Amino acid sequence: MKSHASEVPGSEQRAPLLEATARSLPEQAHALARARAFAEPLLASESLDTGENILAHADAVAAILRTIGGSEAMQAASYLVYACQHLNKPQETIAKAFGESYAELAVETTKLVQVQRQARAAQLAAERSGTPVPMAQTAAMQTENVRKMLLAFSRDLRVVLLRLASRLQTLRHFAATKLPVPAGLAVESLHVFAPLANRLGIWEIKWEMEDLAFRFLEPETYRQIARLLDEKRIERETYVQQLRDRLEAELRGQGITAQVQGRPKHIYSIVKKMRGKSLDFEHVYDVRALRIVVPSVPDCYAALSWVHSRFTPVTEEFDDYIARPKANGYQSLHTIVRDAGGRAIEIQIRTQAMHEHAEHGVAAHWAYKEAGTKGYSGVSADSAYDAKIAVLRQLLAWERDLSGPQQGQAVFDDRIYVLTPDAAIVELPQGATAVDFAYSVHTNLGHRCRGARVDGAMVPLNTPLKNGQTVEIVAAKEGGPSRDWLNTELGFLASPRARSKVRAWFNAQATDETIARGREAVEKLLQREGKTAIKLDDLAAQLGFNSAEALFEVVGKDELSLRSIETVLRPAEPLLPPDEHALLKKLRTGSGSRGGVLVVGVDSLLTQLAKCCKPAPPDEIRGFVTRGKGVSVHRADCANLRELIRQNGERVIDVEWGTPKGGDAPVYPVDVAIEASDRQGLLRDILEIFAKEKINVIGAQTQTVKGVAWMTLTVEISDSGRLGRVLSTVAALSGVRTARRR
């Protein structure tokens, strides 16, 4: 559907908008017919949430793409997008029938369609319920929707054209059926999709989408302007045609080869001009408008000079967009002149190349997908890359436009979007740096990041990035992050996700060191026991661990005694022989003990302290009757004791600490584990504390790995409670991280 107020037709010399884009889809014989035949059984009886038949919608989208220069391949994609959601395995099915490029486009577009459909459904449900959606929530929904659109577009720029064509057809459907249009859809079309088409310079879609959306949002104003245009339409068209013929002939007489065209009028642009400049309809200059297309830039200025010499220029209404192009690359000379009767005429003057860009925008150069390093069809790889960068920058500009004054608040200020060297968009939090960028691209790239180029220039790694910049990371072949990156005052990281990845790296390094220490201890034990042939994973499974590494980690942390491993390595003692039943019965009935409880330190001939846990008063203890060696006394929380109870629970007896008659209190050997940052004099300072407390150190083992010292001291004590106080003093020493009893 053309704008209601279209006048003299524009140029029929249409540069194919998607000529280069079409090459990004592999050309196949009869691709369009094959795609429609593939989709028809799936779509023929299905409808969109707008009520439109899906196959009819796909037909119309393909026609729009054809009208603006889309190739057969691009038109074929419009059917596959809608077929995608009716397939069990769309990626595989479409790739097999049409190729990976079609499949990627269809799946990516389908994901975006679903997101937009869900957002519309949520808004419509709120409208029907009569519950107004808060402004902040509406803004947040739009922000999220636009972000997802932007990222989908950046992954595959072809998605933009498919979505614009689809939205235009949806508006046409509502216009043709006269069904009520959801307000949200019309507003989104006017304020999101039309600005997108404008940013990309796809004027044909922009103008029609604006007029249709405005017609739905302000029907009375639309009809009023349409009526005013119609009132003198024949008279105006006759005048414009005569003026065209006259200008073309006289310019030719001046040696300037020119094509002079009338320009169609668009109602929304007229309304915007009337409102923006507080004009009434009669003073809107471009109601009568011409375009002059000439071969070269000098011809543009020569034609301008001639026009100003034949008509009276309105000097304040002159714009030179050749010398100062618009942000989206648009170039042209704009001037307003008055004829002898005082009637205002807007005239645009441009070259053919400028005209093609103005009609079709940067989308005409989307030859990026298959150009590779060799280029094709006269489009070099560098040109293709530059074209893609140009499109992406326009997409970023569109996204930032939406946070301008018309929105009332900058809803996108918490995010920035930057480009990779391969021209992909990366979304980052405001204030993000090149380190954040590197981690966003790939965790390993973040770890190896050593420098960065932003728009080709080296910058410090903590430099905040800006929207639209191209970032290239300089990385080492191997290595890890710097601890400085976790210092918030230095400003290397703004992304919590990147910060967590750095922390995880350092945690993994500490874990690796712990596992290495545990592995070394276990392997030494296996050598002493002559069990080097045993499989480490089997050993771990016997001890209740999922893997050997899990076993090494707890051993490295001193959370599992090597005695526990020795117990598994040595064969279990057999059940009591008949001649030892008498001993067990004697102990249980109390004969030779105190009320059936064996007293440690009194009945000393019957007891021995277990070496795996080294109990000492006042630890809670249990006894285990061994074969031929009396009663082994364990701490109640001993892991070895738990295993012995599981195997031979009937051999466990109650025991308690006793005080021998006369003489000094007995002492008991216990192990102490200390972890500290290694420094000179560390062991001396620790031993001095034990000496002052009159605690005898009878053994010491130390190991240092990458600046961290692990010590195991064997000390003699009579009371484990006192040991706890001494260890608190040791833990307060400079560099000591932990000091605890094993």
DAPEKA-V655622 format. One line per field, one symbol per residue. ss: DSSP state (2 for helix, 1 for strand, 0 for the rest). psi: psi as a letter, one per 20 degrees, with the letter a starting at -180 (. if undefined). burial: 1 if it has 9 or more other ideal C-beta (glycine too) atoms within 8 Angstrom, else 0. Layout:
ss: ???
psi: ???
burial: ???
//
This chain:
ss: 0000000000000000002222200000002222222222222000100000122222222222222000022222222222220000022222222202222222222222222222222222222220000022222222222222222222200222222222222222222220000022222222222222222000222222222222222022222222222220222222222222222222222000011111000022222222220000222022201111110022222222222222011022201100000000000011111100000111111112222222222222200000000001001022222222222222222222200022200000001111100000111110000222222220222222111111001110000000000111111000000022220222000002222222222222222222222222222222222000000222222200000222222222000002222222200000000222222222222000010011110002221110000000000011111000001111100022222222222221111110000000000111111111100002222222222200011111111110011111111110022222222222200001111110
psi: prqhkpcpqaqinopogkghhhiipppqpkgggggghghghhihjqqriiippgghghghghhghghjjqrhghhhhhghghhgijqgmgggghhhhiqhgggggggghgggggghggggggghhhghijoppqghggggggggghghgghghhhoihhggghghghghgghghhhikqppphhggghghiggghghghikmhgggghggggghhhhmhggghghgghhhhkgggghgghgghgggggghhhhjjooqppqqpqqpghhgggggghjlqrhijogjhoqqppprhrghhghghgggghhhroqnhikppnjghnqrhjipprppqprpahjjppppppprrhghggghhiaihiklmhgjhbihrqkiorggggghggggghhhghhghhhijahiihqnijiiqrprqrhjlqpppqqpjqahgggghhgpghhghjpirqpokippqqhjppqqpiqppppoqrhrarrqhhhiohhikhpiphghhhhgghghhhgggggggggggggghgghghikkiiqphhggghhjjqhrhhhghghghjkipqihhhhhhhqqqqrqprhiihhgghghhiipjaokjppopiglhhiqqppihimqqqkqpqqqporojjbpppqqhjphghhhhghgmhijprprrqroqprrqqqqppqqppppqpprpjghghghhghghjlppoiqppqppoljpppqoppqpqiohhhhhhghhgghiqpipgqoqq.
burial: 0010101101100011111111111011001101110111011001010001111011111101110111111111111111111010011011100110111111111111111110111111011000001000011111111111111111011111111111111111111000001101111111111111111111111111111111111000110011001000100110111011101101110001010111111111111011000000100111111111110000111111011100101100110011000001111111111110000111111111011111111111111110100011001010111011111111111111111000100011001111110010111111011111111110001111100111000010111110011111111000001000110000111110011011101100101011111110111011001000010100111010100101111111010111111111100000010001000101100100110111111010011011011111001011111100011111110111101110010011101111010000000111111111010001101110110010101001010010011111111111110111011111101011001011
//
